[in-house]
Amino acid sequence: MINYGVYSMDAYDCILTKLEVREFNDQSSVSSEIRLKILESARLTGSSLNTQPWRFIVIQNKDNLKKLSDDSTSGKWISGANFAIIILTNPYFRFHLIDAGKVVQNMQLAAWNYGVGSALFTGIEEDRMRRDFAIPVDYKPVIVVGFGYPKKKITGKTKKKNRLTMHELVSFEEYGKS
């Protein structure tokens, strides 16, 4: 059980209850302490061969969140986030996209542990984003994650997730054997 006084959640409950949040409470700002914990969870994420092929750009300014929204084909909602993180990876490393997924999941679960909602988008107008956020040529913007307290109170446990059953997903010893 993780317990930080204000909010506590066991890791499994965090996974069970986390939902994608794209509507944020504009009256509540995520504290710098929680933002740093989210970034620390990213920094501590394991990567293939410990290459750590990622870099992060934290976007907090409302004008820059609007630019981020304009640089997206699928994340117009990001302009309403409290802050966002652009995940850059170095495509030289073969597993950079797997590592990007791992780092995003750690950030999202760390955020949810404190009641901070998040969602991601990958529809990126790369040339515009590079120009707007001075992204170097060696790194590729692959995922953008928006964070903030949910506009509506949610717990995940109150909403059934639409997921395949274990029987539909899992085989033992060879495909199709239950």
Buried (B, 14 or more C-beta within 10 A) or exposed (E): EEEEEEEEBEEEBBEEBBBEBBBBBEEBBBEEEBBEBBBEBBBEBEBBEEBBBBBBBEBBEEEBBBBBBBBBEEBBBBBBBBBBBBBBBBEEBEBBBBBBBBBBBBBBBBBBBBBBBBBBBBEBBEEBBBEBBEBEEEBBBBBBBBBBBBBEEBEBEEEEEEEEEEEEEEEEEEEEEE
